[in-house]
């Protein structure tokens, strides 16, 4: 195997681990939130301190949605460390587009189109 193949396999392994552990973590957070929603329904919402179960479920879903963005961030770091500037620029451009779209999505509903 040549060096490029080993680097590609290493990157694919890191990305697979990120997506695997990220999916499990976000699923665990969502499940915890669902359990808290049920406990709150049984005991009453004021019986528990801290964030509500629905807030925790929302956080778990947000983590799941953020996994592709984290994947891009990891790829950017790897590309720059390996001096693969062309793919680094492309990845940075995609991250910039996502950030711009997110900012517009937050700004426009508040201030109008």
Number of C-alpha atoms within 10 A of each C-alpha: 5 6 8 9 10 11 13 11 12 13 16 13 12 16 17 13 12 17 17 12 12 18 18 13 15 21 17 14 21 24 16 17 22 18 15 21 20 14 15 16 12 10 11 11 15 9 10 13 7 6 10 16 24 16 15 19 23 14 16 22 16 13 19 20 13 13 18 15 15 17 15 17 17 16 20 21 14 18 18 14 11 11 11 12 13 11 15 21 14 12 19 17 12 15 17 12 12 13 13 12 12 11 11 13 11 11 12 10 9 9 7 6 7
